Amino acid sequence: MTDTTTLACPHCHGLSRVPVQRLADAPSCGRCHKPLFTGQPVVLGVDHFAAHADRSELPLLVDFWAPWCGPCQMMAPHFERAAAQLEPQVRIAKVDTQSEPTLGQRYNIRSIPTLLLLRQGREIARQSGAMDAAGIVRWTRQQLVT
């Protein structure tokens, strides 16, 4: 019997089951047939957040940010580089707190940028303040080990 994991698609947000040992083999969505990993953050809103945060079995690293935030803008390219390094072990997402205030309120986001690491809907860790790509990768991996 093969261990599988459930993943939410970054394109259609449908759920697919993938053998764990095949995560690094560029799996495709069973519904839309697009790649399940793109090396880029998934932009999430309230409509699709639960598919990735609650129903997907992959840890979710979310960058809560806003377009008017200078440190958020400085961190954005670093977050994208971190996404390429952390996938397929972690799903990487961005939530614009200006256009999606409900999600910011739900997770009690008080300052931005804030990174929130979730596993099946439960908060594992959070970190506020801008970080470089190496810092994001290191922090995320440390949180997943503990």
N, C-alpha and C positions, 0 to 999 in steps of 0.2 A: 504494500500500500504506500502511495506517495503522499507526503505532506503537502498540502496546498494552502494558499493564502488568498483572501478576498481583497481585490483592489478596485478602487473607483477610477474610472477612466478620466484623464484630464480634458478630454474633448466632449464626450457625451454624458459623462458623469454616471454611466451605467456601471454595474458591478460585474467583475470577471473573476473567476477562480484560476489561479496560476500555480503550478508546482513550484515550491520554494526553490528547488535547485535550478529552476529555469528563469528566475528573476533577472539574471544578468544577460539573458539571451534575447533581449529586445522583444518581449512578448507583445502581442496585439490584443486589443479589446475584442471580446466575443460579440459585441453588439455593433460597433461602428468600424471595427477592423483597423483602427488607427493605433499607433504605438502607445503603450501604457506609460512609457517613460520618454520624456522629451529633453531632459537636461535643463529645463526651464521651469521657473515657478508657475504654478497654476493660479490664475486669478479667480478667487472665490467670493461669492456673495451668499446671502442668506438662503437662497433657493437651493444651492448645491453643497453648502458647507457640511451638512450632516452626512452626506454620502462619503466624503473624504475623512471627516473627523470621527464619526460614530460607527459607520458600517464597514469601512475599510479596515483591514487588520494591520496595515502598514502604519508605523508612527508618522505623524503629521507635524511638520515644523512650519509655523505660520508667522509671517512678518506682518504685524499690524502697523500701518503707516498712513500718511496723508500726503496729498500732492503739494501742500503748502509748507511741509516740514523739511527744512534744510538738511538736518542729519539723516532723515529718511532718504532723501535724494542722493546723498553721499554714499549711503550704505547699499542702495539698490544694485549697482553693478557687482558688488561683493557678494550680495545674496544670490545673484544669478550664477556667479562662479561657484559658490558653495553648492548650489543645486546640482550642478554637473558632477560634483565630487561625492555627494551624499546619496544620490539615486544609484541603485534601486533599493537601498536599505531604508530610505526615508522618503516620503512624499513632501515636496516643498510647495508652499502656497503663500500668496499675498492677499491681504484683506485691506482695502481702502476704507479706513474708519470714517472718512468724510461721506462717502457714498453708501456705506454699510454701517451706520451707527449702532444698529441693533446688535451686531456681532461684537463690536467694541464694548458695549454695555454688558452683554451676556458674560464676557470674560473679564469684566472689571478692568479694562485697559485704561490706565491713568496717565501714561506718558507714551510718546512714540519717538522712535521706533521701539516696539516691544516684540521680542521673539517668544512664542508660546509653543511648547512641545507637548503634543497630545498623543495618547495611545488609546484607541477605541473609546474616544470621548472623554477620557480622564486626563487631567492636566498632570504632566510629569514634572515640568520645570518651566520657568519663565526668566527672561533676561531683558532688561530695558537698557537702551542706549545703543548707539551705532557701533558696529564691529566690522572688522575686515573679514575677507573670505576665510582665511586660515583660522581666525578666532571663532567664526560661526561653526565651521566644521569641527574644530576641537571641542567647543562647548557642547555641541549636539551629541557627538560620540561619547563624551564623558557622562552626559545625562542618561544615555541609553545603557551604559554599563552598570550604573548604580541602581 
